[in-house]
Amino acid sequence: MKILALNTAGHSVEVALSTGEFFRDEDGKCASSALMPHIDELLENARMSLSDLDYIACVTGPGSFTGIRIGVSSVRSMCYACGKPALGIHELRMLAYNKRADGYGKILCVTDGSNGTAYMCEYDADRNPLTDCVCVSMQEALQKAERYDGVVCADERVAPFLSNAVPPALDCSALIRAAKELYSFADEWQKLVPEYVRESQAERDLKARQNGD
């Protein structure tokens, strides 16, 4: 299958093709300007067009609210334009597809949730979720991860603080691997929606103001 997959939910922008080509930029804030030009470049280098793809995959969250919206809206637009299905991938489930987690019975995935928080979820050996994704304090996440009896897959912000963490590969292999393995979940582009887990900062600020009135 020919697949395009992108991740704008984290701290880096990732774009990958199932043919092996990929692009990764450490500055996730550049997603709005960097995403489409690099998609075009990857497709051109692979001598492919959107119409050649079987489906387009996108990390739907949790993570950066702005980044998630950019990624989801871009994939929805491309799928609409070329009549292709879309596949949504949970950010932490994507991390679990790190090749270095193969062979472990349990996988704990942890990502930075900003403002002293972290997202956390557990998966089995087949990358099926064992728990719901939760947003907890970073301290709680680090304490759980340090004593975890399986493998810990953490994003690039969290991994340096853990002695037992498997950091993400820089070749986008987990992203495209997840996109391939989860092909049966590809569906109509209208069903591709963000997964936020928690409220945005703007929503929290609004509630705080309302509660103070």
Rosetta blueprint (number, residue, H / E / L):
1 M L
2 K L
3 I E
4 L E
5 A E
6 L E
7 N E
8 T L
9 A L
10 G L
11 H L
12 S L
13 V E
14 E E
15 V E
16 A E
17 L E
18 S L
19 T L
20 G L
21 E L
22 F E
23 F E
24 R E
25 D E
26 E L
27 D L
28 G H
29 K H
30 C H
31 A H
32 S H
33 S H
34 A H
35 L H
36 M H
37 P H
38 H H
39 I H
40 D H
41 E H
42 L H
43 L H
44 E H
45 N H
46 A L
47 R L
48 M L
49 S L
50 L H
51 S H
52 D H
53 L L
54 D L
55 Y E
56 I E
57 A E
58 C E
59 V E
60 T E
61 G E
62 P L
63 G L
64 S L
65 F H
66 T H
67 G H
68 I H
69 R H
70 I H
71 G H
72 V H
73 S H
74 S H
75 V H
76 R H
77 S H
78 M H
79 C H
80 Y H
81 A H
82 C H
83 G L
84 K L
85 P L
86 A E
87 L E
88 G E
89 I E
90 H E
91 E H
92 L H
93 R H
94 M H
95 L H
96 A H
97 Y L
98 N L
99 K H
100 R H
101 A H
102 D L
103 G L
104 Y L
105 G L
106 K E
107 I E
108 L E
109 C E
110 V E
111 T E
112 D E
113 G E
114 S E
115 N L
116 G L
117 T E
118 A E
119 Y E
120 M E
121 C E
122 E E
123 Y E
124 D E
125 A L
126 D L
127 R L
128 N L
129 P E
130 L L
131 T L
132 D L
133 C L
134 V E
135 C E
136 V E
137 S E
138 M H
139 Q H
140 E H
141 A H
142 L H
143 Q H
144 K H
145 A H
146 E H
147 R L
148 Y L
149 D L
150 G L
151 V E
152 V E
153 C E
154 A E
155 D L
156 E L
157 R L
158 V L
159 A H
160 P H
161 F H
162 L L
163 S L
164 N L
165 A E
166 V E
167 P L
168 P L
169 A L
170 L L
171 D L
172 C L
173 S H
174 A H
175 L H
176 I H
177 R H
178 A H
179 A H
180 K H
181 E H
182 L L
183 Y H
184 S H
185 F H
186 A L
187 D E
188 E L
189 W H
190 Q H
191 K H
192 L L
193 V L
194 P L
195 E L
196 Y L
197 V L
198 R L
199 E L
200 S L
201 Q H
202 A H
203 E H
204 R H
205 D H
206 L H
207 K H
208 A H
209 R H
210 Q H
211 N H
212 G H
213 D L
